[in-house]
């Protein structure tokens, strides 16, 4: 009997079938390989006919590489263009729907925003010398380029090289309109790339005359005016269709530098600039020298105007708030009563400018921003930069900057809500979180310290340990959002040290929770919106949502008890007001790019920031130096002649004439470990003050951290 599992005894038909399959596979693979080799040989023989040698080969190699690079470049350009085109979504062309007159808290007019459509003059109705003056100065080839003028850019670069300075700009009118409509004045490569793409988009979607009209209607012209029609009425008291050649030249000279050449402030400079415009018109062949000689000999005169500055940064921010509130209304000509206080605004502007003039070169810093909120939510002052005429970008409301250690209050507030107290002790020791090892300034550690000392001395390891082991970064981000931070808050591991960007307005809003007793600060700049018939369309006291508690009473008491000690013996001693209980926190980012002090009394909360627009480092400026000193100057003025209110849950306000707590007594200095170093009898009071200032500078320096792949922005 045969074994059915014995291969030798299998039926011959099965073996033949397997052999045929194997043979077919072998022959098929061989035939396919032979066919491919034959095809490859024939292809090589065919393409040898087109093989180039010598000069022709070099040309074709260059063209081939150009096609490859061009394809890659097109992909890169598309990736860059997509973010720019996001700005075009929505009803961007109707941003001037509202014409608003703004009043301060006392009822006096402080400015206007928006464009009254009836006053927008079509390009066809403007005199030729007005159009030619603008084109000769701003963009001579406006009607011949497609948004970007390569020839104009080359000419500007040549002139700048000859002059060894920036004497001409290469931006076209379309590029400037793109910036005015969609972008800010930040000097970054990203903004220039977006500006270029948006200029091309505008050229593809609007006719040239419409682009020119929008540019003439929306450009800032100094004196709080926007658009050439409004500037003509403001400076000359006449319609733009009636201006003379000399007046048109003066108006055209305002587009690039309205603050420097505003005729109601500096008439000689405005006339000199107008003379340059007339020269441009001759060089651009718009007019002859004989045609402009009359305007040179008889320069324009202007209507006498009050040279008082308008609060343009505050008005810009308030105008955006009006559009949010009034978007559902069917009336667009409005009168808006605001929370603005002109005296506090003037004080804030003077403090910022004096600080930059006195210490700007020393610290290598040239910009700043201030927001003051009266406890209760009313925004009383807003300084969005050093000079609105030079830059209309609002650094108070729109600039995102890393807050440094001033962000730590959200970590500690979250901890207080989760059972911690100011006396809770946490280990100040080396810590590593997913490969990141933050360190304290000086590389020293103090062992177990209470949360009061940790925040007052701005220890770095403690908030990181709280976030990692007890709280979690999402809970801290939620606290910041509840407090009123509207900027997106990141939840990465470096966030507890203040790497998530915020605005100055965000910080002022959030810190105002503490003097409000843990209730939301209800930040607002508008109290009423009224139409010209006197009908109240919006009243903040009635229509605003009710305030709610965002921090418990006990947690607020704990935070306030710590924050009032920072100006006494912590990093913010230069912010301490004389005989007025002060609370707050400093912040300094890595490489000293940003310096912050945000503080409050029972009456006001003020946020102060100093830095540079291009993110360059300062000369060791800390939050406890220029920002703290500026805070003190602003708040000292704000508290003159008013009833002083206590900070909630702080029952021991300093009596008149009282000195700082004994921890930093006049008799001695505080060492790095917190011990009191007694002043020797032979040491003078002046010497002690000098040493104390040195100690403060040391303590206010940023604390360094090291991260393997990403350098964490470390805060103090």
C-alpha positions in Angstrom: 0.0 0.0 0.0 1.4 3.4 -1.1 2.1 6.2 1.5 -0.1 9.1 0.4 2.4 11.5 1.9 5.4 10.2 0.0 6.4 12.8 -2.7 7.9 10.1 -4.8 4.5 8.4 -5.1 2.6 11.6 -6.0 0.7 11.5 -9.3 2.9 12.5 -12.3 0.3 15.1 -13.4 0.8 17.1 -10.2 4.6 17.1 -10.7 4.2 18.2 -14.3 2.0 21.0 -13.3 4.5 22.3 -10.7 7.3 22.1 -13.2 5.3 24.0 -15.8 4.6 26.8 -13.3 8.2 27.0 -12.3 9.3 27.1 -15.9 6.8 29.8 -16.7 7.9 32.0 -13.8 11.6 31.6 -14.8 10.9 32.3 -18.5 8.7 35.3 -17.7 11.2 36.9 -15.4 14.0 36.3 -17.9 12.0 37.7 -20.8 11.0 40.8 -18.7 14.6 41.4 -17.7 15.8 40.9 -21.2 13.1 43.2 -22.5 14.0 46.0 -20.0 17.6 45.8 -20.9 16.8 45.9 -24.6 14.5 48.9 -24.0 17.2 50.6 -21.9 19.8 50.1 -24.7 17.4 51.4 -27.4 16.6 54.4 -25.2 20.2 55.2 -24.8 20.9 54.9 -28.5 17.9 57.1 -29.2 18.9 59.8 -26.7 22.5 59.8 -27.8 21.2 61.8 -30.8 20.4 64.6 -28.4 23.6 64.5 -26.4 25.1 68.0 -26.3 28.7 68.8 -25.9 30.6 72.0 -25.2 28.6 75.3 -24.9 25.3 73.7 -25.8 25.6 71.2 -23.0 26.3 73.9 -20.5 23.2 75.8 -21.6 21.0 72.8 -21.2 22.5 71.9 -17.8 21.7 75.4 -16.6 18.2 75.2 -18.0 17.6 71.8 -16.4 18.8 73.0 -13.0 16.7 76.1 -13.4 13.6 74.1 -14.0 14.3 71.9 -10.9 15.0 75.0 -8.7 12.0 76.8 -10.2 9.7 73.9 -9.3 11.0 73.8 -5.7 10.8 77.6 -5.5 7.2 77.6 -6.7 6.3 75.1 -3.9 8.1 77.4 -1.4 6.4 80.5 -2.7 3.0 78.8 -2.5 3.7 77.8 1.1 4.7 81.5 1.9 1.6 82.9 0.1 -1.0 80.8 1.9 -0.6 82.6 5.2 -0.6 86.0 3.5 -3.9 85.3 1.7 -5.6 84.4 4.9 -5.7 88.1 5.6 -8.0 88.6 2.6 -10.8 86.5 4.1 -13.9 88.4 5.4 -15.3 91.8 4.4 -11.9 93.5 4.3 -13.1 96.2 1.9 -15.7 97.5 4.4 -13.4 98.3 7.2 -14.4 101.9 7.0 -18.1 101.3 7.4 -18.2 103.3 10.7 -17.5 107.0 11.2 -16.9 107.5 14.9 -16.4 110.6 17.0 -14.7 109.7 20.3 -15.1 111.5 23.6 -13.0 111.1 26.8 -14.4 110.3 30.2 -15.3 114.0 30.7 -17.1 114.5 27.4 -14.4 116.3 25.4 -13.7 115.2 21.9 -10.4 113.4 21.5 -10.5 112.2 17.9 -12.3 110.5 15.1 -11.9 107.2 13.3 -13.4 105.7 10.1 -14.0 107.3 6.8 -17.2 109.1 6.0 -18.0 107.7 2.5 -19.5 111.0 1.3 -16.1 112.6 1.9 -14.1 110.0 0.0 -13.3 111.7 -3.3 -13.0 109.6 -6.5 -9.6 109.7 -8.2 -11.2 111.2 -11.3 -12.3 114.3 -9.4 -9.0 115.0 -7.8 -6.8 117.7 -9.4 -4.0 116.4 -11.6 -1.3 118.1 -9.5 -2.6 116.2 -6.4 -2.3 112.8 -8.1 1.0 113.7 -9.7 2.6 114.9 -6.5 1.7 111.6 -4.8 2.9 109.5 -7.7 6.1 111.4 -8.2 7.0 110.9 -4.5 5.6 107.5 -3.7 5.5 105.4 -6.9 6.3 106.9 -10.3 5.7 103.7 -12.1 2.4 102.9 -10.3 0.4 102.5 -13.6 3.1 100.3 -15.2 3.9 97.6 -12.6 2.0 94.7 -11.1 2.2 95.4 -7.4 6.0 95.1 -7.1 8.3 97.4 -9.0 11.6 95.7 -9.7 13.0 98.8 -11.5 11.9 101.1 -8.7 13.5 98.8 -6.1 16.8 98.7 -8.0 16.7 102.5 -8.3 16.1 102.9 -4.6 18.9 100.5 -3.7 21.3 102.4 -5.9 20.4 105.7 -4.3 20.7 104.3 -0.8 24.2 102.8 -1.6 25.3 106.2 -3.0 24.1 108.0 0.1 25.3 105.3 2.5 21.9 105.5 4.2 18.2 104.9 3.5 17.1 107.9 1.4 14.6 106.1 -0.8 12.1 103.3 -0.2 11.4 100.5 -2.7 7.8 99.8 -1.7 5.1 100.6 -4.2 1.7 102.2 -3.4 0.1 98.8 -3.7 2.5 97.4 -1.1 1.9 100.2 1.2 -1.9 99.8 0.8 -1.5 96.0 1.6 0.3 96.9 4.8 -2.3 99.5 5.8 -5.2 97.1 5.0 -4.0 93.8 6.3 -0.7 94.0 8.2 1.2 95.9 10.9 4.4 98.1 10.8 6.6 95.4 12.4 9.9 95.3 10.6 10.2 91.5 10.0 10.9 89.4 6.9 7.5 87.6 7.4 5.7 90.9 7.1 7.6 91.9 3.9 6.8 88.6 2.3 3.1 88.8 3.2 3.1 92.4 1.9 4.5 91.4 -1.5 2.0 88.6 -2.0 -0.9 90.8 -0.9 0.2 93.5 -3.2 0.0 91.1 -6.1 -3.4 89.9 -4.9 -4.7 93.5 -4.8 -3.5 94.1 -8.3 -5.3 91.0 -9.5 -8.6 91.9 -7.8 -8.8 95.7 -8.0 -8.3 98.2 -10.8 -5.5 100.7 -10.5 -7.7 103.7 -9.7 -9.4 101.8 -6.9 -6.1 100.9 -5.4 -5.0 104.5 -5.5 -8.3 105.7 -4.0 -8.0 103.3 -1.1 -4.4 104.4 -0.5 -5.3 108.1 -0.5 -8.3 107.4 1.8 -6.6 105.3 4.4 -3.0 106.6 4.9 -2.2 108.3 8.2 -1.5 112.0 7.5 -0.6 113.3 11.0 -2.7 115.3 13.4 -5.0 112.3 14.0 -6.2 112.4 10.4 -6.5 109.5 7.9 -6.8 110.1 4.2 -5.8 113.0 2.0 -9.3 114.5 2.1 -9.4 114.7 5.9 -5.8 116.1 5.9 -6.7 118.8 3.4 -9.6 120.0 5.7 -7.4 119.8 8.8 -4.3 121.6 7.6 -5.8 124.0 5.0 -9.4 124.3 5.9 -10.5 123.4 2.3 -11.7 120.6 0.2 -9.0 118.5 -1.4 -10.3 119.4 -4.9 -9.4 123.0 -4.2 -5.8 122.7 -3.0 -3.0 124.5 -4.8 0.1 123.0 -6.2 2.1 124.1 -3.1 -0.5 122.6 -0.8 -0.7 119.4 -2.8 3.1 119.0 -2.5 2.9 119.5 1.3 0.2 116.8 1.5 2.2 114.4 -0.7 5.2 114.8 1.6 3.2 113.5 4.6 2.7 109.9 3.5 6.1 108.5 4.5 6.8 110.5 7.7 3.6 112.3 9.0 5.0 112.9 12.4 8.2 114.5 11.1 6.6 116.7 8.5 3.2 117.6 10.0 2.9 121.3 9.2 0.9 122.2 12.3 3.9 121.0 14.4 6.9 121.8 12.2 6.0 124.1 9.4 9.6 124.7 8.2 10.2 121.0 7.9 6.9 120.5 6.1 7.8 123.3 3.6 11.3 121.8 3.0 9.6 118.4 2.4 7.1 120.0 0.0 10.1 121.5 -2.0 11.5 117.9 -2.3 8.1 116.8 -3.7 8.2 119.5 -6.3 11.7 118.4 -7.3 10.4 114.9 -7.6 7.6 116.1 -9.9 10.2 117.7 -12.2 12.5 114.7 -12.2 9.6 112.4 -12.9 8.6 114.7 -15.8 5.2 115.4 -14.4 5.9 119.1 -14.5 8.6 121.4 -15.7 10.8 123.6 -13.5 9.0 126.6 -14.8 5.6 125.2 -13.7 6.7 124.6 -10.1 8.7 127.8 -9.5 5.6 129.6 -8.3 4.9 126.9 -5.7 8.6 127.1 -4.5 8.4 130.9 -4.1 5.0 130.8 -2.4 4.9 127.8 -0.1 1.6 126.7 1.6 0.3 128.1 4.8 -1.7 126.1 7.2 -4.7 126.8 9.5 -3.7 127.4 13.1 -4.3 124.2 15.0 -3.7 123.1 18.6 -0.6 121.0 18.5 -1.8 118.7 21.4 -1.3 115.1 20.6 -4.3 112.9 20.1 -4.4 109.4 21.8 -4.1 107.6 18.5 -3.1 104.2 19.9 -6.1 104.3 22.3 -8.4 105.4 19.5 -7.2 102.6 17.2 -7.9 100.0 19.8 -11.3 101.6 20.8 -12.3 101.8 17.1 -11.8 98.0 16.9 -13.9 97.6 20.0 -16.6 99.8 18.5 -16.8 97.6 15.4 -17.2 94.5 17.5 -20.0 96.0 19.5 -21.8 98.0 16.8 -21.5 95.3 14.1 -25.1 94.3 14.7 -26.3 97.9 14.6 -27.8 99.5 11.5 -26.3 102.9 12.3 -22.8 103.7 11.4 -22.3 107.4 12.3 -21.7 107.2 16.0 -20.5 109.2 19.0 -18.6 107.1 21.5 -17.9 108.0 25.1 -14.8 106.3 26.3 -12.9 105.6 29.6 -9.9 107.6 28.5 -8.3 110.1 30.9 -6.2 112.7 29.1 -4.2 113.6 32.2 -3.2 110.0 33.0 -2.4 109.4 29.3 -0.1 112.5 29.2 1.6 111.2 32.3 2.1 107.7 30.8 3.5 109.2 27.6 5.9 111.5 29.4 7.1 108.6 31.6 7.8 106.4 28.7 9.6 109.1 26.7 11.6 110.3 29.6 12.6 106.8 30.5 13.8 106.1 27.0 15.6 109.4 26.7 17.4 108.9 30.1 18.1 105.2 29.9 17.6 104.2 26.3 21.3 104.4 25.3 22.4 102.9 28.5 20.1 99.8 28.1 20.1 99.8 24.3 16.3 99.9 24.2 14.2 102.1 22.0 10.5 101.0 22.4 8.0 100.6 25.2 4.3 100.3 25.9 2.1 101.1 28.9 -1.5 100.2 29.8 -3.3 101.6 32.9 -6.6 100.2 34.1 -8.6 101.7 36.9 -9.7 99.0 39.3 -13.1 98.2 38.0 -12.0 97.7 34.4 -11.9 101.1 32.8 -8.8 101.6 30.6 -7.6 105.1 31.5 -4.4 105.3 29.4 -2.7 103.3 26.6 0.7 104.1 25.1 1.3 101.7 22.2 4.8 103.0 21.3 7.1 105.9 21.3 5.8 107.8 18.3 2.5 107.1 16.5 3.7 109.1 13.5 6.7 106.9 13.0 4.8 103.6 13.6 1.1 103.0 14.0 1.7 99.5 15.3 0.1 99.2 18.7 2.6 97.5 20.9 0.2 97.6 23.9 -2.7 95.8 22.3 -1.1 93.8 19.4 2.5 93.0 20.0 3.1 89.5 21.3 6.1 89.4 23.6 7.3 86.8 26.1 6.4 87.9 29.6 9.2 86.2 31.5 8.7 85.8 35.3 5.6 88.0 35.2 3.8 84.9 33.9 4.6 83.1 37.2 1.6 84.6 38.9 -0.7 82.3 37.0 1.3 79.3 38.2 1.1 80.4 41.8 -2.6 81.4 41.6 -3.3 77.9 40.2 -1.4 76.4 43.1 -3.3 78.5 45.7 -6.6 77.2 44.2 -5.3 73.7 44.6 -4.6 73.7 48.3 -1.2 75.4 48.5 -0.6 78.3 50.8 2.1 81.0 50.9 3.8 78.9 53.7 3.8 75.7 51.6 7.4 74.5 51.1 8.7 73.2 47.9 12.2 71.9 47.1 14.4 74.3 45.2 16.7 71.8 43.7 17.9 70.7 40.2 15.0 69.4 38.1 14.8 67.8 34.7 11.6 67.6 32.7 11.7 65.6 29.5 15.3 66.6 28.9 14.9 70.2 29.9 16.8 71.4 33.0 15.9 74.9 34.1 18.4 76.5 36.5 18.3 79.5 38.9 20.4 82.5 38.3 23.9 81.9 39.7 23.3 78.1 39.5 22.6 78.1 43.2 19.7 76.3 45.0 18.2 76.9 48.5 16.7 73.6 49.4 13.1 73.6 50.6 11.7 77.2 50.5 8.2 78.5 51.0 6.1 79.8 48.1 6.3 83.4 49.3 10.0 83.5 49.1 10.0 81.5 45.8 7.8 84.1 44.1 9.3 87.2 45.7 12.8 86.1 44.7 11.6 84.7 41.4 13.1 81.2 41.9 12.9 79.3 38.6 12.7 75.6 39.7 9.7 76.0 42.0 7.0 77.0 39.3 8.4 74.3 37.0 8.2 71.7 39.8 4.7 72.8 40.6 3.6 72.5 37.0 5.2 69.1 36.5 4.4 67.4 39.7 1.2 69.0 41.0 -0.7 71.2 38.6 -0.1 70.5 34.9 0.4 73.2 32.3 -3.2 73.0 30.9 -4.6 74.1 34.3 -2.2 77.0 34.4 -3.2 78.0 30.9 -6.8 77.9 31.9 -6.1 80.2 34.9 -4.5 82.7 32.5 -7.5 82.6 30.2 -9.9 83.1 33.1 -8.0 86.1 34.3 -8.4 87.7 30.9 -5.4 86.7 28.7 -6.8 86.7 25.2 -3.6 85.7 23.4 -3.2 81.9 22.8 -1.4 80.3 25.7 0.9 77.4 25.0 1.1 74.4 27.3 4.6 73.2 26.7 7.0 72.5 29.5 8.7 75.9 29.4 5.5 77.8 29.8 5.7 78.2 33.6 8.8 80.4 33.0 6.9 82.7 30.7 7.7 81.5 27.1 4.1 81.9 25.9 3.7 85.3 24.3 1.1 87.8 25.6 0.3 91.5 25.1 0.8 94.3 27.5 -3.0 94.7 27.5 -3.4 91.0 28.4 -1.1 91.4 31.4 -2.8 94.5 32.7 -6.2 92.9 32.4 -5.1 89.7 34.2 -3.3 91.4 37.0 -6.3 93.6 37.6 -8.0 90.5 39.0 -6.0 90.7 42.2 -7.0 94.3 43.3 -10.6 93.3 42.2 -10.6 90.7 45.0 -10.5 87.8 42.5 -13.4 89.1 40.4 -12.9 89.4 36.6 -11.4 92.8 35.8 -14.0 93.6 33.1 -11.5 95.5 30.9 -13.3 98.0 28.7 -12.6 101.3 26.9 -16.2 102.2 25.9 -18.9 103.3 28.2 -21.6 104.5 25.8 -22.3 104.5 22.1 -24.7 107.2 21.0 -26.1 108.2 17.6 -26.4 111.8 16.4 -30.0 112.0 17.6 -28.8 111.4 21.2 -30.2 107.9 21.4 -28.1 105.6 23.5 -27.3 102.5 21.5 -25.0 100.8 24.0 -24.3 101.4 27.7 -21.6 99.3 29.3 -23.2 99.5 32.7 -26.3 97.9 31.4 -25.3 95.8 28.3 -21.9 94.3 29.4 -22.0 90.8 30.8 -21.8 90.6 34.6 -18.5 90.1 36.2 -17.7 86.8 37.8 -15.3 85.3 40.3 -12.2 83.8 38.7 -10.1 83.3 41.8 -11.4 82.3 45.2 -11.2 84.6 48.1 -8.6 82.5 49.9 -6.4 82.2 46.9 -6.7 85.9 46.2 -5.7 86.7 49.8 -2.7 84.4 49.5 -1.6 85.9 46.2 -2.0 89.5 47.3 -0.1 88.8 50.5 2.9 87.6 48.4 2.7 90.2 45.6 2.8 93.2 48.0 6.2 91.9 49.3 7.9 92.0 45.9 8.3 95.8 45.8 9.4 95.7 49.5 12.2 93.1 49.5 12.0 91.3 46.2 12.9 92.0 42.6 10.6 95.0 42.2 12.0 97.4 44.8 12.3 100.3 42.3 8.6 100.2 41.7 7.6 100.8 45.3 5.4 103.9 45.7 6.1 106.2 48.6 3.6 105.5 51.5 1.3 103.7 49.2 0.9 99.9 49.4 2.2 98.5 46.1 2.1 95.0 44.6 3.4 93.6 41.4 5.9 91.3 39.6 8.9 91.8 37.4 9.7 89.9 34.2 12.9 89.6 32.1 13.3 87.3 29.2 16.5 85.5 28.1 19.2 87.7 26.6 17.4 90.6 28.1 15.1 91.1 25.1 12.0 92.1 27.2 11.6 93.9 30.5 8.3 94.0 32.3 6.8 95.3 35.4 3.1 94.8 36.1 1.8 96.1 39.4 -1.2 97.5 41.2 -2.5 99.4 44.1 -6.0 99.6 45.5 -6.8 102.2 42.8 -5.0 101.3 39.5 -3.3 98.4 37.7 -0.5 99.3 35.3 1.6 97.1 32.9 4.9 98.5 31.6 7.0 96.8 28.9 10.3 97.9 27.3 12.1 96.2 24.4 13.1 96.5 20.7 10.8 95.9 17.7 13.4 93.7 16.0 13.9 91.5 19.2 17.5 92.5 19.6 18.9 92.2 23.1 19.2 95.1 25.5 22.1 95.9 27.6 21.1 93.9 30.7 17.8 95.7 31.2 15.7 93.8 33.7 12.1 94.2 34.8 13.3 95.6 38.0 15.2 98.5 36.4 13.6 100.8 33.7 10.2 99.1 33.7 9.9 99.3 37.5 11.1 102.9 37.6 8.6 103.9 34.8 5.8 102.2 36.7 6.6 104.2 39.8 6.6 107.5 37.8 3.3 106.8 36.2 1.6 105.5 39.3 2.9 108.3 41.5 1.2 110.9 39.3 -2.0 108.8 39.1 -2.4 108.7 42.9 -2.1 112.5 43.4 -5.2 114.0 45.0 -7.3 110.9 45.0 -8.8 108.7 47.8 -6.4 105.8 48.4 -8.1 102.4 48.4 -6.6 99.4 50.2 -5.6 96.3 48.3 -8.2 93.6 49.1 -7.4 91.3 52.0 -4.3 93.2 53.0 -5.2 94.5 56.4 -1.9 96.2 57.3 -1.4 99.1 54.9 1.8 101.0 55.5 1.3 104.0 57.7 2.5 107.4 56.5 6.3 107.6 56.7 6.8 103.9 57.4 9.9 102.2 56.1 10.2 98.9 54.3 9.9 95.7 56.2 12.8 94.7 58.5 14.0 92.1 56.0 15.7 94.9 54.1 16.2 97.5 56.8 18.1 100.7 56.3 20.7 99.2 58.7 21.8 96.4 56.3 21.7 94.5 53.0 20.1 91.3 52.1 22.5 88.6 50.9 21.7 86.0 48.2 20.6 83.5 50.8 18.2 85.9 52.5 20.4 86.6 55.5 20.7 90.2 56.7 24.2 91.6 56.4 24.5 94.3 59.0 26.1 97.5 57.9 29.4 98.1 59.6 29.7 101.2 61.7 32.4 102.7 59.4 30.1 102.2 56.3 28.2 105.4 55.3 24.6 105.4 54.3 25.6 106.4 50.8 27.9 103.4 50.5 25.1 101.2 51.7 22.7 102.6 49.1 25.3 101.9 46.3 25.7 98.3 47.5 22.0 97.8 47.7 21.6 99.0 44.1 24.3 96.5 43.1 22.5 93.7 44.9 19.2 94.7 43.2 20.9 94.6 39.7 22.3 91.1 40.5 18.9 89.8 41.7 17.0 91.3 38.7 19.2 89.6 36.1 17.5 86.8 34.2 17.9 83.3 35.4 19.5 81.0 32.9 18.3 77.7 31.7 19.6 75.2 29.2 17.5 73.0 26.9 19.2 70.5 24.5 17.2 71.3 21.4 15.5 74.6 22.2 16.8 77.4 24.4 14.1 78.2 26.8 13.3 81.8 27.4 14.2 82.2 31.0 12.6 84.8 33.2 13.2 86.9 36.1 
